[in-house]
Amino acid sequence: MLDMQGISKIYRTDLIETHALRQFSLRVEAGDFVAVTGPSGSGKTTFMNIAGLLEDFDTGRYQLDGTDVSGLSDAVRSRLRNERIGFIFQSFNLIPELDIFDNVDVPLRYRGFSRRDRAERIASALDLVGLRSRMHHLPAQLSGGQQQRAAIARALAGDPGLLLADEPTGNVDSLMARQIMDLLEEINEMGTTIVLVTHDLELARRARRNVHIVDGQVSDFWSLEPPAPGLHAGLVPAMMAPA
């Protein structure tokens, strides 16, 4: 689904160069649920921007669902992004003037779906997140947790293969954070690949794999493996193992 090999990204100004990613390599298989952690400035956001085709990279190779994205035109990258990737942001990024139905509808319009198809997709996505009864409310009329669930519905309505969640629980309380993680786990069990960036280690441990980034490089991996007979499932370290 996502295969990065030797990715480097440097931000340059007149005075300094900042190496955001250094020979960064990570593979995420279809159906996986990967949590990405690391200190501020470690390169997590740069990784997510590149993974989501929002930003280019300097060296290396990135294949998204078998497509090499290097050198693609902006139009092709935009189409791939819209068709194959769903985004969930910490700040929700809902359009305040539009009700929830229309917020979920916006990316679908760019896909050229018929009006009937869009309506069915929106209703199905809002059903999944428990917000169908609120579809004609404005974002300001919803709680923070409800707004994040609306943002999840928007990301899912286009049926993406890959869901990128950047600190999706950062603006909600701990109870709602756990409920959002419950929802993400349910979505993953339905077959959607999820990459989650989070500072909350408790939430990160609920993913199938943990990837820790330090100074623009993968520091270590943790995989949740099936339990041996008589043992509980646990996090098994796989230091610098292939992703």
C-alpha positions in Angstrom: 0.0 0.0 0.0 2.7 2.5 1.1 6.4 1.8 0.3 9.0 4.5 1.0 12.7 3.6 0.4 15.6 6.0 1.2 13.4 9.1 1.3 15.2 12.4 2.1 13.7 15.8 2.5 15.7 19.0 3.1 14.1 22.5 3.7 16.4 25.3 2.7 16.6 28.9 3.5 19.3 31.5 2.7 21.1 30.6 5.9 20.3 27.1 6.9 19.4 23.6 5.7 17.0 21.5 7.8 17.1 17.7 7.1 13.5 16.7 7.9 13.9 13.1 6.7 17.1 11.2 6.2 17.1 8.0 4.2 13.7 7.3 5.6 12.3 3.8 4.7 8.9 2.4 5.7 6.5 -0.2 4.2 2.9 -0.3 5.2 1.0 -3.3 3.9 -2.7 -3.2 2.8 -4.9 -3.7 5.8 -2.3 -2.6 8.3 -2.8 -0.2 11.2 0.4 1.7 12.0 1.0 4.3 14.7 3.8 6.8 14.1 5.3 8.4 17.2 8.3 10.6 17.9 9.3 13.9 19.5 8.4 17.3 18.0 10.6 18.1 15.1 11.3 14.4 14.4 9.9 14.4 10.9 6.4 13.0 11.5 4.6 15.8 9.8 7.0 15.8 6.8 6.4 12.0 6.5 2.6 12.5 6.6 2.7 15.3 4.0 4.8 13.1 1.6 2.7 10.1 2.2 -0.4 12.1 1.4 1.1 13.5 -1.8 0.9 17.0 -0.3 4.6 17.5 -0.5 7.5 16.3 -2.7 10.8 14.8 -1.6 14.4 15.2 -2.7 15.7 11.7 -3.0 14.4 8.2 -2.7 11.4 6.2 -4.0 7.8 6.2 -2.9 5.2 3.8 -4.3 1.6 4.3 -3.3 -0.5 1.2 -3.9 1.9 0.1 -6.6 2.2 3.5 -8.3 5.6 5.2 -8.3 4.7 8.9 -7.5 8.1 10.3 -8.4 7.8 12.8 -11.2 4.0 12.7 -11.5 2.3 15.9 -12.5 0.3 18.0 -10.0 -2.9 17.0 -11.7 -2.1 13.2 -11.5 -1.0 13.5 -7.9 -4.2 15.4 -7.0 -6.3 12.6 -8.7 -4.4 9.9 -6.8 -4.7 11.8 -3.6 -8.5 12.2 -4.0 -9.2 8.7 -5.1 -6.9 6.6 -2.8 -6.2 8.6 0.3 -8.5 9.9 3.1 -7.2 12.5 5.6 -8.2 13.2 9.2 -6.7 16.3 10.8 -6.3 17.4 14.4 -8.2 20.6 13.7 -11.0 18.8 11.8 -10.8 21.2 8.8 -14.5 21.4 8.3 -15.9 24.3 6.3 -17.9 26.3 8.9 -20.5 27.7 6.4 -21.5 24.2 5.2 -23.6 21.6 7.1 -22.1 18.2 7.8 -23.7 16.7 4.7 -22.1 19.2 2.4 -18.8 19.0 4.2 -18.7 15.3 3.5 -19.9 15.9 -0.1 -17.1 18.4 -1.1 -14.4 15.8 -2.0 -16.9 13.6 -3.7 -17.9 16.3 -6.1 -14.3 16.4 -7.4 -14.6 12.6 -8.1 -17.5 13.1 -10.5 -19.9 10.8 -8.7 -23.6 11.2 -9.5 -25.8 13.1 -7.1 -27.5 9.9 -6.0 -24.2 8.0 -5.5 -22.9 10.9 -3.4 -26.0 10.9 -1.2 -25.7 7.2 -0.6 -22.0 7.4 0.2 -22.6 10.3 2.6 -25.4 8.6 4.4 -23.4 5.4 4.7 -20.3 7.2 6.1 -22.4 9.3 8.6 -24.2 6.1 9.7 -20.8 4.5 10.4 -19.7 7.3 12.6 -23.1 7.8 14.3 -23.9 11.2 12.9 -26.7 10.6 10.3 -29.2 12.4 12.5 -26.9 15.5 12.6 -26.1 15.7 8.8 -27.8 19.0 8.5 -26.1 20.6 11.5 -23.3 23.1 11.0 -19.9 22.2 12.5 -20.4 24.9 15.3 -23.5 23.0 16.4 -21.5 19.9 17.2 -19.1 19.0 20.0 -15.4 18.5 19.2 -15.8 14.8 19.2 -18.7 15.0 16.8 -16.8 17.3 14.5 -13.9 14.8 14.4 -16.3 12.0 13.6 -17.7 14.1 10.8 -14.2 14.6 9.5 -13.7 10.8 9.6 -16.9 10.4 7.6 -15.6 12.9 5.0 -12.4 10.9 4.7 -14.3 7.6 4.4 -17.0 8.6 1.9 -14.7 8.2 -1.1 -13.8 4.7 0.0 -10.0 5.3 0.2 -7.5 2.4 0.5 -5.3 4.5 2.8 -6.4 6.6 5.7 -3.9 9.2 7.1 -4.8 10.4 10.6 -2.6 13.3 11.9 -3.2 13.6 15.7 -7.0 12.9 15.3 -7.5 12.9 19.1 -5.5 16.1 19.8 -8.5 18.3 20.3 -10.9 16.0 22.2 -11.0 14.8 25.8 -9.6 11.4 26.8 -13.0 9.6 26.7 -13.7 10.9 23.2 -10.1 10.0 22.2 -10.8 6.4 23.1 -14.1 6.4 21.3 -12.3 7.7 18.1 -9.7 5.0 18.4 -12.5 2.4 18.8 -14.0 3.8 15.5 -10.6 3.7 13.7 -10.1 0.1 14.8 -13.5 -0.8 13.4 -12.7 1.0 10.1 -9.4 -0.9 10.0 -11.1 -4.3 10.6 -13.3 -3.4 7.6 -10.1 -3.4 5.4 -8.9 0.2 5.3 -5.2 0.7 5.8 -4.5 3.3 8.5 -1.4 5.4 9.4 -1.9 7.3 12.6 0.5 10.0 13.9 0.1 10.6 17.6 1.9 11.8 20.8 -0.3 9.6 23.0 1.6 6.3 23.6 -1.5 4.7 25.1 -3.4 5.2 21.9 -0.4 4.2 19.8 -0.3 0.8 21.5 -3.7 0.0 20.1 -2.4 0.0 16.6 -1.0 -3.2 15.1 2.4 -1.7 14.6 4.3 1.2 16.2 7.0 3.1 14.3 9.1 5.6 16.2 10.8 8.4 14.3 13.8 10.4 15.6 15.8 13.0 13.7 14.1 12.1 10.4 14.8 8.4 10.6 13.0 5.3 11.8 14.3 4.5 15.3 12.4 1.3 16.0 9.3 -0.8 15.2 6.9 -2.6 17.5 4.6 -5.2 16.2 1.5 -6.6 17.9 1.8 -10.3 17.3 -0.7 -13.1 18.0 -0.3 -14.6 21.5 1.5 -17.9 22.0 -0.6 -20.7 23.6 -1.3 -19.7 27.2 0.0 -16.1 26.8 -1.6 -12.7 26.3 -0.9 -10.8 23.1 1.8 -8.2 23.6 4.0 -5.7 21.9 7.1 -7.4 20.5 10.1 -5.3 19.7 11.6 -5.6 16.2 14.4 -3.1 16.2 15.1 -1.8 12.7 13.2 -4.8 11.2 11.9 -4.4 7.7 8.4 -2.8 7.8 
